[in-house]
Amino acid sequence: MNYRHAFHAGNFADVFKHAILVGLIDALKAKPAPFCYIDTHAGAGKYDFRDEEARKTGEHVDGVQRLLIAPSLPDALRPYFDLLRAANSADANGHLNIYPGSPLIASLLMRPTDRAALCELQPDEAAKLKALFAHDARIGVHQRDGYVALEGLVPPKERRGLVLIDPPFEAQHAEFGLIRNALESAYARWPTGMYAVWYPIKLRRAVLPFYRRFASKGIKKTLMVELMLHPDDSPLRLNGCGMVIVNPPWQFDRWLKELLPELAHLLARDAHASQRVEWLTGE
Ligand SMILES: C[S@@+](CC[C@H](N)C(=O)[O-])C[C@H]1O[C@@H](n2cnc3c(N)ncnc32)[C@H](O)[C@@H]1O
């Protein structure tokens, strides 16, 4: 396990993933009943752009920093941007030094009655996560394999909520296999749960079998959203990324169709940027 999210925090893929995550959690909050947020690959929870890892790659410069210099932001991005501001409230100069990972984003949006279970296998990252939430009784941190832990975490007692599956994809093909197994077994136990899976896109042909699987396994409602910055024809670089959402909130496709063109415009490096929102199953 070599992957460390600190090298990539706040890059275009994080902006894509986290803007959508905020939309999903906000939709859960539309009803007063409590929900449970489950993060199978939680990371450290919080990152600092002044740290060596972020300075080395500078990936956030072409990611979240683009939002800071944009002349205006679309309405659909506002909740995510407000949350970034909330995570940096101590910085009076308006700088963005702190980048909230998915666990911190979820915790900032959760109500007192909502609950979260965070899984992180890497000991150093898990220790940071535990320290970050040491005084938050709503949040449980599990230093465990998130795929294995998921079996015991679903269905949650609240019977409503979201599972985020955001693995490191150190070995592309193998990771898709692990996701499929974990997702299908969780779905069998909790078919009404909401599941969001993030994945990198390098070669298009590598993601097509994953897409086809949802229909063949009888998963009834699956929405797919992609953001491409480069053509999907090179295995050597991160050309774009996607998210598959099982049981998305009502009219979430409409919200995504508003968000994605704006996001592609803000994050584009050249004329190759594109985006798609499509139903893989159901509608
Ligand atoms: C892409 S990062 C997660 C980023 C985080 N979800 C966010 O959005 O802020 C993937 C994380 O998964 C961890 N990891 C790798 N394999 C794992 C496994 N089998 N179970 C749980 N965590 C794992 C890595 O240590 C890494 O911190």
The ligand as a MOL file (V3000), in Angstrom:
LIG
                    3D

  0  0  0     0  0            999 V3000
M  V30 BEGIN CTAB
M  V30 COUNTS 27 29 0 0 0
M  V30 BEGIN ATOM
M  V30 1 C -8.4200 7.7540 -2.5550 0
M  V30 2 S -7.9480 7.6130 -0.8780 0 CHG=1
M  V30 3 C -9.3910 8.0720 -0.0160 0
M  V30 4 C -9.7490 9.5030 -0.0700 0
M  V30 5 C -10.9770 9.8910 0.7020 0
M  V30 6 N -12.1060 9.0250 0.4070 0
M  V30 7 C -11.3790 11.3200 0.4120 0
M  V30 8 O -12.1910 11.5410 -0.5070 0
M  V30 9 O -10.9020 12.2250 1.1120 0 CHG=-1
M  V30 10 C -7.9180 5.8850 -0.6190 0
M  V30 11 C -7.5670 5.4570 0.8040 0
M  V30 12 O -7.8550 4.0790 0.9500 0
M  V30 13 C -6.9070 3.4900 1.8250 0
M  V30 14 N -6.9900 2.0300 1.5880 0
M  V30 15 C -6.3570 1.2760 0.6730 0
M  V30 16 N -6.8440 0.0180 0.6790 0
M  V30 17 C -7.8330 -0.0160 1.6270 0
M  V30 18 C -8.7490 -1.0020 2.0810 0
M  V30 19 N -8.7380 -2.2340 1.5570 0
M  V30 20 N -9.6130 -0.6680 3.0500 0
M  V30 21 C -9.6290 0.5670 3.5920 0
M  V30 22 N -8.7960 1.5520 3.2000 0
M  V30 23 C -7.9160 1.2650 2.2170 0
M  V30 24 C -5.6150 4.1640 1.4600 0
M  V30 25 O -4.6860 4.0990 2.5420 0
M  V30 26 C -6.0990 5.5940 1.1780 0
M  V30 27 O -6.0020 6.3890 2.3370 0
M  V30 END ATOM
M  V30 BEGIN BOND
M  V30 1 1 1 2
M  V30 2 1 2 3
M  V30 3 1 2 10
M  V30 4 1 3 4
M  V30 5 1 4 5
M  V30 6 1 5 6
M  V30 7 1 5 7
M  V30 8 2 7 8
M  V30 9 1 7 9
M  V30 10 1 10 11
M  V30 11 1 11 12
M  V30 12 1 11 26
M  V30 13 1 12 13
M  V30 14 1 13 14
M  V30 15 1 13 24
M  V30 16 1 14 15
M  V30 17 1 14 23
M  V30 18 2 15 16
M  V30 19 1 16 17
M  V30 20 1 17 18
M  V30 21 2 17 23
M  V30 22 1 18 19
M  V30 23 2 18 20
M  V30 24 1 20 21
M  V30 25 2 21 22
M  V30 26 1 22 23
M  V30 27 1 24 25
M  V30 28 1 24 26
M  V30 29 1 26 27
M  V30 END BOND
M  V30 END CTAB
M  END
